[in-house]
Amino acid sequence: MDTKRFFRLFLLIAAAVLASAGLFFFLYRFDNKYTTSRFSPQEHLSFDEEISDFSSVVWLTGGWEFYPGMTAQPEELSDCTPESVYIGQYFSFADFNEDASPYGTSTYRLTLDADAGTYALYLPEIFSACRVYVNGELVGTAGSFAPHQPGIKDLILPVDTDGRIELVIQVMNYSHYYSGITYPPALGTVEGISHLITARMLFYGFLCFTSLALAVFSSAVWFGLKKERQMPQDLWLGILALSFSVRICYPFFHIFGISWSRLQYTLEDVMSALGILCIVRITCILCCRKDSTFARVLTGLASGFVLLGLMNNLLFLTYIPRFVPVYGVLLFWYKLGGSLLLLGMIVRSIVLSPEKILRTGSSAFSGDSFPSGSSFLPGGLAAYTVSLAAHAICLGRFEPARFGWFDEWGTYILILCFSMQMVIRSTATVRENHYLNRHLQEEVNRKTASLEKLLSQRRQLLSAFAHDIKTPMTSITTFTRLVELDNADLDAESRQYLDTIREKTGEMQDRLEALQDYFRQDTGASCFTTVDLCRLIDDFCRANAPDMDVMGIHLESELPILRPVLVQGNRDRLMSVLQNLVYNAASFIEKEGNIRLTLTRDNRNGAAILHVKDNGRGIAAEHLSHIFDRFFTRRDDNSGSGLGLFIVRAAVEEHGGEISVKSEIGKGTCFEIRLPLMKMP
């Protein structure tokens, strides 16, 4: 790989890293509940009634009173000593339990001053059962406390106030590794909260359905390709898109109150880990040697975390709750360390073997050339690793206000890069196929012209040879006759020899005459025109019926009512086919015989069917398989060249048709010819 391409690839990867870092910094500043529209309880809450967009929503992140280990009523909290926290500071109750269990109960309290009016409170995903009080009144619940029944969903509650708002939220968790209020609530006008939720649903719906569509498309491409053309990264990217579309369905479960708590979070964790496994496999395919030990170790580690996510939800949460905080720490370092390792693998591959990462990321049909789309996949991987690192580093300090998490953005960027690469690859394949088809047609035309020229030269040579050899054959016949006339005293044996010479010479002349007739008619497919078989048969019968009448044979035809019956062919050649068949049949019919030509149309198979049937003596079964052979004759006196039916079959096959025969001794013979009908526009 030359230096120019190396630096181009390096700059593309560096640009992907910088652009993704810039995007995540922008999201951190302007789509972060902790930095955007953050409200302090010491402030007075007031909204402009004429504004109903996102600015009429505040995030209640700080100033909360936290009462661990108790579910106190609002009036009981004045006698308790709280701990001041911000939402997201603690992901579970493990820090407040001696056995480090994430389970338990707690109460949150927040008071603030606001203009009198009606507001909406948006509580996203409280773990895993709660009661919500506003100014001492119970306004909403999720799940139940006694008995404990998780009910994780988004709550949208009305808040009526005359100037002071007291929020008290009791929580209980015995089913999830997160506990209590993990994500900051929002308070605002009804219109503002509605706009917020609508924007969130549209964003996740777009991500979900576009990823699912790409997963279906890539699966169809994978299974539709032949085995030697399948690219393994296509399969893993398809699985990644599918797992991502399943994973990001969670906002719809929460907003619509579909509470399949254990199954839902098991799916979410497993799909997240499966997505990382897919990305590890893609990176190994791009950056590592096939079946390298390092790639197998990384794949095994990523697969282990898929299994760990499954076991954590189905086993550890129920039977070993103290392991849950350890799982959280492992997951944090796995994502942070894994992202840095993947980014390091990409950079190392660019430095040491850039050809591999380009060729593996490009089309299987590209050969030695590197299409421009081959850098999309490495660039997407670089963006994803940055998102994974940002997600791990900003944990507890970032939560999206309207859109997605860093790792969701990163995964979708990778999927978009994959889709762009597939589009470029498909475009390149179409162009290559078009190029090959165009040049293939040119090559076919050139070869066909060359072959036709060669065949024409051979026909001319053989025709000239047949013509030239007739002269010495005629001389042989003449001189044998002169020998016989000038030598009256020839004995019987010598005369018999002369008769044999004349007989064999006559046979040679007949065959040479047949060959000349064949070569005169053999003009090739280039001279084909549109031929109406109905008119052809009419003309043949009208021209040959008098001869048949003289021979005592009745020639008749039966044609379809729907005319014309059109084929592509050479009229003279087809007329010769009829002449050979009819006169060949006439030679085996006694007087008062009958020959019938029947034409039908087979629209289903697109064929015209012509039957030439006689009531002659018939053909013995042992001869049927040989009648189309060259020089085969079944005449009693062995007269004829034996080329008539051979020429008939050659002419029919030249027209793309088929000929067959059925016969019964004493009853007659029927030849069937099938010719392709001309396709009408």
Steps between C-alpha positions, in 0.01 A plus 500: 500500500642839405560783748218712360237234568645429842470863608157527346379205707672631812341843455157343447526303825634805685215708357249237616647508852500880516154535347348246739677661796361838389151353468513351849633822647211686334250250640660526843455877496161537330312172546596418856256513787785606728602800290185598307202668667626390840294642787613579852244471783611842624370659180143599426345293223326704232411426135398731218144397414552592135789253464419129482823349372790333686583823684181456704651188666754484785692201629489435871853369542627644831385605846323175585467377858577128513373272779658155451343190652156650568168564326378798703179688442538870408398615847754268668805636320536807723625277784765327283850608403551481123804477281527758222552335158459564130317251282745260341750526788413147615388231257388262773464464878819292524692786673239508779481126569762312700480198269536725188160385376338733244160428654300695755271799544553876508319831481583810293372850576529828308333836571495800271313824436310556177237717344148384575358276229489149362821322399598153384753279676691246288661219701703266276559140603503483881644172635297309563181600690402846618238729652496869403357773728449861394433741788409209726257334259563166326488570125657192343644153556696239311509139611413412859676493837313224683557256352787642299416505133727690259333743266768688312345756268501871418252700709342823378315664789307829542630753752259769622654766720420835652871594522675220691577145379608216726593175324536184708584175324514169686689221320552127555724266298554125529527408134749723317867596527403870484304637796289806564500813285792454262392739223408866580128589476368789293249767600339737254190605318276232357591608145871503580495148647294382203755642254781340698344153493400530133856593398637210701259246348564624145876476551493146636238390247720623216804319640306181565330460163790611280730258684247221465462570127877488455518174698240340272675631188846381607359159594339471157828598334697251712272204435449599136870499413692192405723362773824615339372860480364531853690744722500417873487863610167532316351229719633654823383848398156359424486340847621830648220693328242245617624498861509881502143530371380259772702673772372854437133402519508567876355858484183361344465237773539766767275767353218253429535333842591154367657357812687178417768599743730198511459401134526858380828576680642158416440574133645849531820382672550198274440701183746766619766237568421325172551829316845537657579139402406577139724807498788301651460240224489766227813666639679165517403424138635837388813514714612146590621196315243232441463265799765686701523420871451864596175520298373179660575631850319828432202317351488266801511795741220683318294181487558456873344841569196404293461195723574710811223747409258211467604339827497831689131555423384141534724374780713754689222756565296233675757280673822704529395868526835605650662413166296771324736793591793288384317444170460877461874558558592222256267646238650849543859384451401259224348783298777750574788256452334334200446831322865601545617156388285505186619849412859386552443200270369725224794742530749212506344344193517832314870532582606137438255356245272763345439283193321237713262744665415654163460176310296334773279806523446519127300299253584143424489591131744789513818302440808707568327835490384675816161665456433818690238326716758266655590758768145543630508187715834576675382859548174379653690266731720788614191712573344214694806446719502872586130477592564199723780683681290815537208297636719336763680823600184713525298239690303681771568841345313464173147401414340605171223755537328429169702257290737207555792381711856523370531128427163505317624782279826316440328173409266676261790689338669163441178361350472806275860453386417139426195601296704756303762237428230257383354767271843573351573129466164438331557793266847372415359150439229637270757702308729201472216277382399764247860522379532122477166463324588769248840354425363146510245592234775658293710186537204277411427710191866487395521123550167447323613706201828308488320167525247593232784609272680170559184296438428701186850429372457130574161491327646669194797260500281191530253628243782569257647158576163332436463693175853425382483130580184459292705543179728199555200301621319579177813403308512165677139433404564604137815294458342189650219540248752545215691191611179304495397627151840465336560151632213286385690183588520580873416202715215505750727545800663813353163649413389435859807692623417792271138502623623508862734793419211693338268420793747616765587805295132585482470472877796735538341749261170486692678572827702782349176647363344482848804665654484784250130551572578507874777755464287721277228509766729530806507881530527519881290671769603846380259461203199417716182701447145482628322201344127428520470122515134509391589678175805277456289183519232647274759588237665158525174310462389717207834448321536125566142371501503438119811281528342304783180455297701354211657254748152408623554660843264750663688793665297700752560750781332597826590846632398686819214750487705764680758629253779577438740252665833684488851364546847634433662303220608456141200444275694300238647269763159436656349438157779247437413326829141454384609385156738239642243363746207494255687347205678257731157389629363479144771252406370255762127536426304286265246659265190655653712609799462809715743758648369753751682812628358621834611823670411584864610761753633418852473837675602365841842387372524765228526253212347431160438126441495358147399138434572331165296179504461231234325164474792323334672176586659636823851466643627200692569571866868405470546767231336794682814592693709515178281674243661841568855363463709598201485261202238281667236377257231233526397483133477150361731582210738706724441797273524854637783680672392439858542873572142622472389450860844592628466836323144537637618455858792742448264764362250458786773525765645802319163667564517412871244224462465126555386215277372158605330207329241237582417211272313172486551234236206489261333814636734785417745751641467837673784756524459772766690829470500754785622851418518793748233762439622851438457717812260781435585849641 
